[in-house]
Amino acid sequence: MSVEGQALAQEAARARPARRRRLEHGRWTPLFFLAPAVVTLLAIGLYPMLFALVTSFRRYNLTRAREGFPFVGFENYGRVLSDQTFWDTLLLTGRFFLTVMPIQVALGLLIALMLHRPGWGFMRSLARVSLVVPLATTYAVVGLLGNLIFNRNFGVANQFLSWFGFAPFDWLGNPSGAFAAIVIMDVWQWTPFCALIFLSGLSMVPVDIEEAARLETKSHWALLRHVQLPYLLPGLTAMLILRSADVLKLFDMIFTMTRGGPGTATELISIYIQRVGFRVFDLGAASAQAMLLLLFTILLSRLYIRIFYREIE
């Protein structure tokens, strides 16, 4: 080998470790970008759940901290399952869900079908953008808006009733009125979500099949049932799962709007868990309630998938 060839070989040998270091650095680069998200997820998601799981098996009452936090097995779960107030608030939460969900599904489907029809141009695009506004509003702000809308003295709701000759109504001071108020605010916030889910499902319907069906029948119901519905069921399943989990943990809007009152008229299960954990300071029982709700959500999700989900053939 010539002197020039030896020099090139030595230079290549010196460059090989640097190239290897660059390749190793490139291999680790994606992990550096993913690490903050993973650490955040562990810190605010997994760790609190594991802490609640461990706490649910302990006598964890902050007012008796000197007694320690001994392991008591399933004692907390037994107390929760025998607590009539727990079942009453869970039934009220189920009533709330069965009230808002059909309304949101019906209105969302109607809006999606209207926006799916050809025409309208700019108005249809503007309507799609406006659907995002309620979803972008935080729960606490929705609760504050509800306080203003349903205020007895200067609320928009009573102003609207006065146009038809009705006397002012104490919405938030009446059990039925307060429940109706939180239903209205939840429907306002989450109907656009249902509409967007249904609209995405309708956009998946093959155009040629839909046009052929429109030529075969003038019935909108037949078109929806036989052509569009199979493409809407996966979205409906996801919608039911997400909304069930959301209603079971709904706290901010109710707390800022009614604080669970008057009395217990709007005390959903999340409000009751907060009362047990941060007013009575019985974190053991509150954690057991939260774990039972997690189990209940998983069972509901499996039920929804079994009943509503269908593969598109």
C-alpha positions as YAML, in Angstrom:
chain: A
units: angstrom
residues:
- id: 1
  name: MET
  ca: [0.00, 0.00, 0.00]
- id: 2
  name: SER
  ca: [1.31, 3.40, -0.91]
- id: 3
  name: VAL
  ca: [2.00, 6.13, 1.59]
- id: 4
  name: GLU
  ca: [-1.04, 8.04, 0.33]
- id: 5
  name: GLY
  ca: [-3.26, 4.96, 0.76]
- id: 6
  name: GLN
  ca: [-1.98, 4.41, 4.32]
- id: 7
  name: ALA
  ca: [-2.79, 8.01, 5.18]
- id: 8
  name: LEU
  ca: [-6.35, 7.65, 3.87]
- id: 9
  name: ALA
  ca: [-6.83, 4.41, 5.84]
- id: 10
  name: GLN
  ca: [-5.62, 6.04, 9.06]
- id: 11
  name: GLU
  ca: [-7.92, 9.01, 8.51]
- id: 12
  name: ALA
  ca: [-10.90, 6.68, 7.93]
- id: 13
  name: ALA
  ca: [-10.05, 4.76, 11.12]
- id: 14
  name: ARG
  ca: [-10.00, 8.00, 13.11]
- id: 15
  name: ALA
  ca: [-13.34, 9.11, 11.60]
- id: 16
  name: ARG
  ca: [-15.11, 5.79, 12.36]
- id: 17
  name: PRO
  ca: [-15.58, 6.38, 16.16]
- id: 18
  name: ALA
  ca: [-16.96, 9.88, 15.50]
- id: 19
  name: ARG
  ca: [-19.42, 8.48, 12.94]
- id: 20
  name: ARG
  ca: [-20.47, 5.79, 15.42]
- id: 21
  name: ARG
  ca: [-21.07, 8.43, 18.08]
- id: 22
  name: ARG
  ca: [-23.23, 10.42, 15.65]
- id: 23
  name: LEU
  ca: [-25.29, 7.33, 14.82]
- id: 24
  name: GLU
  ca: [-25.80, 6.55, 18.52]
- id: 25
  name: HIS
  ca: [-26.78, 10.15, 19.15]
- id: 26
  name: GLY
  ca: [-29.33, 9.94, 16.32]
- id: 27
  name: ARG
  ca: [-30.76, 6.74, 17.79]
- id: 28
  name: TRP
  ca: [-31.38, 8.40, 21.16]
- id: 29
  name: THR
  ca: [-32.78, 11.67, 19.75]
- id: 30
  name: PRO
  ca: [-36.45, 10.48, 19.54]
- id: 31
  name: LEU
  ca: [-36.29, 9.40, 23.18]
- id: 32
  name: PHE
  ca: [-35.13, 12.86, 24.23]
- id: 33
  name: PHE
  ca: [-38.24, 14.36, 22.57]
- id: 34
  name: LEU
  ca: [-40.58, 11.75, 24.04]
- id: 35
  name: ALA
  ca: [-39.17, 11.85, 27.56]
- id: 36
  name: PRO
  ca: [-40.97, 15.07, 28.74]
- id: 37
  name: ALA
  ca: [-44.36, 13.74, 27.64]
- id: 38
  name: VAL
  ca: [-43.74, 10.34, 29.24]
- id: 39
  name: VAL
  ca: [-42.55, 11.87, 32.51]
- id: 40
  name: THR
  ca: [-45.55, 14.23, 32.58]
- id: 41
  name: LEU
  ca: [-47.94, 11.35, 31.92]
- id: 42
  name: LEU
  ca: [-46.41, 9.32, 34.74]
- id: 43
  name: ALA
  ca: [-46.48, 12.30, 37.11]
- id: 44
  name: ILE
  ca: [-50.08, 13.46, 36.56]
- id: 45
  name: GLY
  ca: [-51.68, 10.23, 35.36]
- id: 46
  name: LEU
  ca: [-50.16, 6.98, 36.53]
- id: 47
  name: TYR
  ca: [-48.78, 8.06, 39.91]
- id: 48
  name: PRO
  ca: [-52.08, 9.55, 41.25]
- id: 49
  name: MET
  ca: [-53.95, 6.42, 40.15]
- id: 50
  name: LEU
  ca: [-51.47, 4.14, 41.90]
- id: 51
  name: PHE
  ca: [-51.55, 6.37, 44.98]
- id: 52
  name: ALA
  ca: [-55.36, 6.19, 45.05]
- id: 53
  name: LEU
  ca: [-55.22, 2.42, 44.63]
- id: 54
  name: VAL
  ca: [-52.84, 2.01, 47.58]
- id: 55
  name: THR
  ca: [-54.78, 4.53, 49.69]
- id: 56
  name: SER
  ca: [-58.03, 2.67, 49.10]
- id: 57
  name: PHE
  ca: [-56.64, -0.25, 51.11]
- id: 58
  name: ARG
  ca: [-55.61, 1.93, 54.08]
- id: 59
  name: ARG
  ca: [-57.41, 3.76, 56.86]
- id: 60
  name: TYR
  ca: [-56.27, 7.10, 55.51]
- id: 61
  name: ASN
  ca: [-58.07, 9.84, 57.46]
- id: 62
  name: LEU
  ca: [-56.13, 13.09, 57.72]
- id: 63
  name: THR
  ca: [-57.97, 14.11, 60.88]
- id: 64
  name: ARG
  ca: [-56.47, 11.05, 62.61]
- id: 65
  name: ALA
  ca: [-52.96, 11.28, 61.23]
- id: 66
  name: ARG
  ca: [-51.43, 10.49, 64.63]
- id: 67
  name: GLU
  ca: [-52.97, 7.02, 64.46]
- id: 68
  name: GLY
  ca: [-51.10, 6.35, 61.25]
- id: 69
  name: PHE
  ca: [-52.44, 4.89, 58.03]
- id: 70
  name: PRO
  ca: [-52.72, 1.15, 58.66]
- id: 71
  name: PHE
  ca: [-53.56, -1.40, 55.99]
- id: 72
  name: VAL
  ca: [-57.23, -2.45, 56.32]
- id: 73
  name: GLY
  ca: [-57.77, -4.54, 53.19]
- id: 74
  name: PHE
  ca: [-61.22, -4.17, 51.66]
- id: 75
  name: GLU
  ca: [-62.73, -2.37, 54.65]
- id: 76
  name: ASN
  ca: [-63.05, 0.91, 52.74]
- id: 77
  name: TYR
  ca: [-64.75, -0.83, 49.83]
- id: 78
  name: GLY
  ca: [-67.20, -2.47, 52.22]
- id: 79
  name: ARG
  ca: [-68.06, 0.89, 53.79]
- id: 80
  name: VAL
  ca: [-68.53, 2.48, 50.38]
- id: 81
  name: LEU
  ca: [-70.76, -0.30, 49.04]
- id: 82
  name: SER
  ca: [-72.95, -0.06, 52.14]
- id: 83
  name: ASP
  ca: [-73.15, 3.75, 51.94]
- id: 84
  name: GLN
  ca: [-76.64, 4.71, 50.73]
- id: 85
  name: THR
  ca: [-75.49, 8.24, 49.83]
- id: 86
  name: PHE
  ca: [-72.91, 6.79, 47.45]
- id: 87
  name: TRP
  ca: [-75.62, 4.85, 45.60]
- id: 88
  name: ASP
  ca: [-77.97, 7.86, 45.60]
- id: 89
  name: THR
  ca: [-75.34, 10.10, 44.00]
- id: 90
  name: LEU
  ca: [-74.44, 7.35, 41.53]
- id: 91
  name: LEU
  ca: [-78.11, 7.03, 40.54]
- id: 92
  name: LEU
  ca: [-78.34, 10.81, 40.16]
- id: 93
  name: THR
  ca: [-75.27, 10.71, 37.94]
- id: 94
  name: GLY
  ca: [-76.90, 7.97, 35.85]
- id: 95
  name: ARG
  ca: [-80.06, 10.07, 35.59]
- id: 96
  name: PHE
  ca: [-77.99, 13.03, 34.45]
- id: 97
  name: PHE
  ca: [-76.23, 10.91, 31.82]
- id: 98
  name: LEU
  ca: [-79.48, 9.39, 30.53]
- id: 99
  name: THR
  ca: [-80.90, 12.92, 30.25]
- id: 100
  name: VAL
  ca: [-78.06, 14.67, 28.43]
- id: 101
  name: MET
  ca: [-76.79, 11.85, 26.22]
- id: 102
  name: PRO
  ca: [-79.92, 11.25, 24.08]
- id: 103
  name: ILE
  ca: [-80.30, 15.01, 23.57]
- id: 104
  name: GLN
  ca: [-76.66, 15.40, 22.56]
- id: 105
  name: VAL
  ca: [-76.78, 12.40, 20.21]
- id: 106
  name: ALA
  ca: [-80.01, 13.56, 18.55]
- id: 107
  name: LEU
  ca: [-78.91, 17.19, 18.15]
- id: 108
  name: GLY
  ca: [-75.39, 16.19, 17.12]
- id: 109
  name: LEU
  ca: [-76.72, 13.81, 14.46]
- id: 110
  name: LEU
  ca: [-79.12, 16.46, 13.15]
- id: 111
  name: ILE
  ca: [-76.34, 19.06, 12.91]
- id: 112
  name: ALA
  ca: [-73.99, 16.57, 11.23]
- id: 113
  name: LEU
  ca: [-76.61, 15.59, 8.64]
- id: 114
  name: MET
  ca: [-77.28, 19.26, 7.86]
- id: 115
  name: LEU
  ca: [-73.57, 20.04, 7.46]
- id: 116
  name: HIS
  ca: [-73.06, 16.88, 5.38]
- id: 117
  name: ARG
  ca: [-75.55, 17.95, 2.74]
- id: 118
  name: PRO
  ca: [-74.01, 19.57, -0.36]
- id: 119
  name: GLY
  ca: [-74.23, 23.31, -0.70]
- id: 120
  name: TRP
  ca: [-74.09, 26.17, 1.80]
- id: 121
  name: GLY
  ca: [-70.39, 26.74, 1.01]
- id: 122
  name: PHE
  ca: [-68.98, 29.38, 3.35]
- id: 123
  name: MET
  ca: [-71.80, 29.01, 5.90]
- id: 124
  name: ARG
  ca: [-71.03, 25.31, 6.30]
- id: 125
  name: SER
  ca: [-67.34, 26.03, 6.91]
- id: 126
  name: LEU
  ca: [-68.24, 28.76, 9.40]
- id: 127
  name: ALA
  ca: [-70.58, 26.39, 11.23]
- id: 128
  name: ARG
  ca: [-67.86, 23.73, 11.50]
- id: 129
  name: VAL
  ca: [-65.46, 26.25, 13.01]
- id: 130
  name: SER
  ca: [-68.07, 27.55, 15.46]
- id: 131
  name: LEU
  ca: [-68.64, 24.01, 16.76]
- id: 132
  name: VAL
  ca: [-65.17, 24.08, 18.31]
- id: 133
  name: VAL
  ca: [-65.92, 27.11, 20.53]
- id: 134
  name: PRO
  ca: [-67.93, 25.28, 23.25]
- id: 135
  name: LEU
  ca: [-65.37, 22.46, 23.30]
- id: 136
  name: ALA
  ca: [-62.55, 24.94, 23.82]
- id: 137
  name: THR
  ca: [-64.31, 26.41, 26.87]
- id: 138
  name: THR
  ca: [-63.10, 24.96, 30.16]
- id: 139
  name: TYR
  ca: [-65.55, 23.38, 32.60]
- id: 140
  name: ALA
  ca: [-65.07, 26.07, 35.23]
- id: 141
  name: VAL
  ca: [-65.83, 28.82, 32.71]
- id: 142
  name: VAL
  ca: [-68.95, 26.94, 31.59]
- id: 143
  name: GLY
  ca: [-70.07, 26.85, 35.22]
- id: 144
  name: LEU
  ca: [-69.49, 30.60, 35.61]
- id: 145
  name: LEU
  ca: [-71.43, 31.24, 32.40]
- id: 146
  name: GLY
  ca: [-74.24, 29.11, 33.80]
- id: 147
  name: ASN
  ca: [-74.28, 31.24, 36.95]
- id: 148
  name: LEU
  ca: [-74.73, 34.36, 34.83]
- id: 149
  name: ILE
  ca: [-77.31, 32.85, 32.47]
- id: 150
  name: PHE
  ca: [-79.52, 31.40, 35.22]
- id: 151
  name: ASN
  ca: [-79.14, 34.20, 37.76]
- id: 152
  name: ARG
  ca: [-82.56, 35.09, 39.18]
- id: 153
  name: ASN
  ca: [-82.08, 38.86, 39.07]
- id: 154
  name: PHE
  ca: [-80.26, 39.56, 35.81]
- id: 155
  name: GLY
  ca: [-79.90, 36.20, 34.06]
- id: 156
  name: VAL
  ca: [-80.53, 35.74, 30.36]
- id: 157
  name: ALA
  ca: [-82.83, 32.76, 31.02]
- id: 158
  name: ASN
  ca: [-85.30, 34.82, 33.06]
- id: 159
  name: GLN
  ca: [-85.08, 37.64, 30.55]
- id: 160
  name: PHE
  ca: [-86.08, 35.17, 27.86]
- id: 161
  name: LEU
  ca: [-88.99, 33.90, 29.98]
- id: 162
  name: SER
  ca: [-90.19, 37.47, 30.58]
- id: 163
  name: TRP
  ca: [-90.74, 37.90, 26.82]
- id: 164
  name: PHE
  ca: [-93.47, 35.26, 27.08]
- id: 165
  name: GLY
  ca: [-95.03, 36.72, 30.21]
- id: 166
  name: PHE
  ca: [-93.51, 34.34, 32.77]
- id: 167
  name: ALA
  ca: [-92.37, 35.52, 36.20]
- id: 168
  name: PRO
  ca: [-88.66, 35.25, 37.16]
- id: 169
  name: PHE
  ca: [-87.71, 31.75, 38.22]
- id: 170
  name: ASP
  ca: [-85.07, 30.89, 40.80]
- id: 171
  name: TRP
  ca: [-83.21, 28.36, 38.65]
- id: 172
  name: LEU
  ca: [-80.26, 27.65, 40.92]
- id: 173
  name: GLY
  ca: [-82.31, 27.83, 44.13]
- id: 174
  name: ASN
  ca: [-84.81, 25.19, 43.03]
- id: 175
  name: PRO
  ca: [-83.86, 21.47, 42.86]
- id: 176
  name: SER
  ca: [-85.55, 20.84, 39.51]
- id: 177
  name: GLY
  ca: [-84.39, 24.15, 38.09]
- id: 178
  name: ALA
  ca: [-80.77, 23.56, 39.13]
- id: 179
  name: PHE
  ca: [-80.76, 20.09, 37.59]
- id: 180
  name: ALA
  ca: [-82.25, 21.48, 34.38]
- id: 181
  name: ALA
  ca: [-79.63, 24.25, 34.36]
- id: 182
  name: ILE
  ca: [-76.66, 21.87, 34.52]
- id: 183
  name: VAL
  ca: [-78.29, 19.70, 31.83]
- id: 184
  name: ILE
  ca: [-78.65, 22.71, 29.52]
- id: 185
  name: MET
  ca: [-75.04, 23.80, 30.03]
- id: 186
  name: ASP
  ca: [-73.70, 20.28, 29.46]
- id: 187
  name: VAL
  ca: [-75.79, 19.92, 26.29]
- id: 188
  name: TRP
  ca: [-74.48, 23.27, 25.06]
- id: 189
  name: GLN
  ca: [-70.88, 22.27, 25.63]
- id: 190
  name: TRP
  ca: [-70.90, 18.70, 24.31]
- id: 191
  name: THR
  ca: [-73.43, 18.65, 21.47]
- id: 192
  name: PRO
  ca: [-70.77, 20.06, 19.09]
- id: 193
  name: PHE
  ca: [-68.48, 17.17, 20.06]
- id: 194
  name: CYS
  ca: [-71.16, 14.67, 19.05]
- id: 195
  name: ALA
  ca: [-71.79, 16.59, 15.83]
- id: 196
  name: LEU
  ca: [-68.11, 16.53, 14.88]
- id: 197
  name: ILE
  ca: [-67.84, 12.79, 15.60]
- id: 198
  name: PHE
  ca: [-70.90, 12.06, 13.46]
- id: 199
  name: LEU
  ca: [-69.65, 14.40, 10.74]
- id: 200
  name: SER
  ca: [-66.36, 12.51, 10.55]
- id: 201
  name: GLY
  ca: [-68.30, 9.26, 10.27]
- id: 202
  name: LEU
  ca: [-70.46, 10.63, 7.45]
- id: 203
  name: SER
  ca: [-67.36, 11.77, 5.58]
- id: 204
  name: MET
  ca: [-66.23, 8.11, 5.44]
- id: 205
  name: VAL
  ca: [-69.33, 6.98, 3.49]
- id: 206
  name: PRO
  ca: [-68.26, 6.23, -0.13]
- id: 207
  name: VAL
  ca: [-69.62, 8.96, -2.38]
- id: 208
  name: ASP
  ca: [-70.72, 6.59, -5.16]
- id: 209
  name: ILE
  ca: [-72.68, 4.39, -2.74]
- id: 210
  name: GLU
  ca: [-74.39, 7.39, -1.15]
- id: 211
  name: GLU
  ca: [-75.28, 8.93, -4.52]
- id: 212
  name: ALA
  ca: [-76.67, 5.61, -5.74]
- id: 213
  name: ALA
  ca: [-78.78, 5.30, -2.60]
- id: 214
  name: ARG
  ca: [-80.12, 8.83, -3.06]
- id: 215
  name: LEU
  ca: [-81.23, 7.87, -6.58]
- id: 216
  name: GLU
  ca: [-82.92, 4.71, -5.29]
- id: 217
  name: THR
  ca: [-84.92, 6.36, -2.49]
- id: 218
  name: LYS
  ca: [-86.07, 9.78, -1.42]
- id: 219
  name: SER
  ca: [-86.41, 8.68, 2.22]
- id: 220
  name: HIS
  ca: [-83.78, 10.29, 4.44]
- id: 221
  name: TRP
  ca: [-84.52, 7.71, 7.13]
- id: 222
  name: ALA
  ca: [-83.83, 4.78, 4.75]
- id: 223
  name: LEU
  ca: [-80.58, 6.44, 3.64]
- id: 224
  name: LEU
  ca: [-79.50, 6.95, 7.25]
- id: 225
  name: ARG
  ca: [-80.44, 3.47, 8.41]
- id: 226
  name: HIS
  ca: [-79.09, 1.35, 5.56]
- id: 227
  name: VAL
  ca: [-76.15, 3.40, 4.20]
- id: 228
  name: GLN
  ca: [-74.85, 5.91, 6.73]
- id: 229
  name: LEU
  ca: [-75.54, 4.19, 10.06]
- id: 230
  name: PRO
  ca: [-72.82, 1.48, 9.73]
- id: 231
  name: TYR
  ca: [-70.23, 4.26, 9.37]
- id: 232
  name: LEU
  ca: [-71.63, 6.12, 12.39]
- id: 233
  name: LEU
  ca: [-71.58, 3.22, 14.88]
- id: 234
  name: PRO
  ca: [-67.79, 3.24, 15.58]
- id: 235
  name: GLY
  ca: [-67.96, 6.96, 16.33]
- id: 236
  name: LEU
  ca: [-71.07, 6.48, 18.46]
- id: 237
  name: THR
  ca: [-69.27, 3.80, 20.48]
- id: 238
  name: ALA
  ca: [-66.28, 6.06, 21.10]
- id: 239
  name: MET
  ca: [-68.62, 8.92, 21.95]
- id: 240
  name: LEU
  ca: [-70.49, 6.87, 24.56]
- id: 241
  name: ILE
  ca: [-67.25, 5.68, 26.15]
- id: 242
  name: LEU
  ca: [-65.75, 9.17, 26.36]
- id: 243
  name: ARG
  ca: [-68.93, 10.84, 27.57]
- id: 244
  name: SER
  ca: [-69.59, 8.17, 30.21]
- id: 245
  name: ALA
  ca: [-66.11, 8.65, 31.64]
- id: 246
  name: ASP
  ca: [-66.52, 12.41, 31.43]
- id: 247
  name: VAL
  ca: [-69.88, 12.46, 33.26]
- id: 248
  name: LEU
  ca: [-68.57, 10.20, 36.02]
- id: 249
  name: LYS
  ca: [-65.73, 12.65, 36.69]
- id: 250
  name: LEU
  ca: [-67.65, 15.86, 35.99]
- id: 251
  name: PHE
  ca: [-66.77, 18.24, 38.79]
- id: 252
  name: ASP
  ca: [-65.63, 21.72, 37.73]
- id: 253
  name: MET
  ca: [-68.82, 22.85, 36.00]
- id: 254
  name: ILE
  ca: [-71.11, 21.56, 38.77]
- id: 255
  name: PHE
  ca: [-68.95, 22.93, 41.58]
- id: 256
  name: THR
  ca: [-68.64, 26.45, 40.13]
- id: 257
  name: MET
  ca: [-72.31, 26.56, 39.19]
- id: 258
  name: THR
  ca: [-74.25, 24.96, 42.06]
- id: 259
  name: ARG
  ca: [-71.68, 23.31, 44.40]
- id: 260
  name: GLY
  ca: [-73.96, 20.28, 44.35]
- id: 261
  name: GLY
  ca: [-76.97, 22.18, 45.62]
- id: 262
  name: PRO
  ca: [-79.55, 23.17, 46.45]
- id: 263
  name: GLY
  ca: [-79.33, 20.41, 49.02]
- id: 264
  name: THR
  ca: [-78.13, 17.40, 47.05]
- id: 265
  name: ALA
  ca: [-80.12, 18.11, 43.88]
- id: 266
  name: THR
  ca: [-77.01, 18.33, 41.69]
- id: 267
  name: GLU
  ca: [-74.55, 16.38, 43.83]
- id: 268
  name: LEU
  ca: [-73.13, 14.03, 41.23]
- id: 269
  name: ILE
  ca: [-70.78, 11.26, 42.25]
- id: 270
  name: SER
  ca: [-67.64, 13.35, 41.69]
- id: 271
  name: ILE
  ca: [-68.97, 16.08, 43.99]
- id: 272
  name: TYR
  ca: [-69.67, 13.50, 46.67]
- id: 273
  name: ILE
  ca: [-66.18, 12.01, 46.35]
- id: 274
  name: GLN
  ca: [-64.71, 15.49, 46.74]
- id: 275
  name: ARG
  ca: [-66.84, 16.03, 49.85]
- id: 276
  name: VAL
  ca: [-65.70, 12.75, 51.41]
- id: 277
  name: GLY
  ca: [-62.05, 13.28, 50.54]
- id: 278
  name: PHE
  ca: [-61.55, 17.01, 51.14]
- id: 279
  name: ARG
  ca: [-64.23, 17.96, 53.64]
- id: 280
  name: VAL
  ca: [-64.42, 14.85, 55.78]
- id: 281
  name: PHE
  ca: [-60.74, 14.11, 54.92]
- id: 282
  name: ASP
  ca: [-61.42, 10.39, 54.60]
- id: 283
  name: LEU
  ca: [-59.08, 9.78, 51.69]
- id: 284
  name: GLY
  ca: [-59.30, 6.02, 52.09]
- id: 285
  name: ALA
  ca: [-63.05, 5.94, 51.40]
- id: 286
  name: ALA
  ca: [-62.74, 8.57, 48.65]
- id: 287
  name: SER
  ca: [-60.01, 6.53, 46.93]
- id: 288
  name: ALA
  ca: [-62.14, 3.39, 47.16]
- id: 289
  name: GLN
  ca: [-65.02, 5.27, 45.53]
- id: 290
  name: ALA
  ca: [-62.72, 6.47, 42.75]
- id: 291
  name: MET
  ca: [-61.46, 2.92, 42.11]
- id: 292
  name: LEU
  ca: [-65.03, 1.63, 41.93]
- id: 293
  name: LEU
  ca: [-65.86, 4.35, 39.41]
- id: 294
  name: LEU
  ca: [-62.83, 3.32, 37.33]
- id: 295
  name: LEU
  ca: [-64.04, -0.28, 37.36]
- id: 296
  name: PHE
  ca: [-67.55, 0.85, 36.47]
- id: 297
  name: THR
  ca: [-66.21, 2.88, 33.53]
- id: 298
  name: ILE
  ca: [-64.28, -0.12, 32.19]
- id: 299
  name: LEU
  ca: [-67.37, -2.33, 32.43]
- id: 300
  name: LEU
  ca: [-69.48, 0.29, 30.63]
- id: 301
  name: SER
  ca: [-66.87, 0.59, 27.89]
- id: 302
  name: ARG
  ca: [-66.91, -3.16, 27.30]
- id: 303
  name: LEU
  ca: [-70.71, -3.09, 27.23]
- id: 304
  name: TYR
  ca: [-70.79, -0.28, 24.67]
- id: 305
  name: ILE
  ca: [-68.33, -2.09, 22.41]
- id: 306
  name: ARG
  ca: [-70.35, -5.30, 22.64]
- id: 307
  name: ILE
  ca: [-73.69, -3.63, 21.87]
- id: 308
  name: PHE
  ca: [-72.93, -0.78, 19.47]
- id: 309
  name: TYR
  ca: [-69.62, -1.41, 17.75]
- id: 310
  name: ARG
  ca: [-69.78, -3.01, 14.31]
- id: 311
  name: GLU
  ca: [-67.02, -3.54, 11.78]
- id: 312
  name: ILE
  ca: [-67.63, -1.83, 8.44]
- id: 313
  name: GLU
  ca: [-67.72, -4.52, 5.76]
...
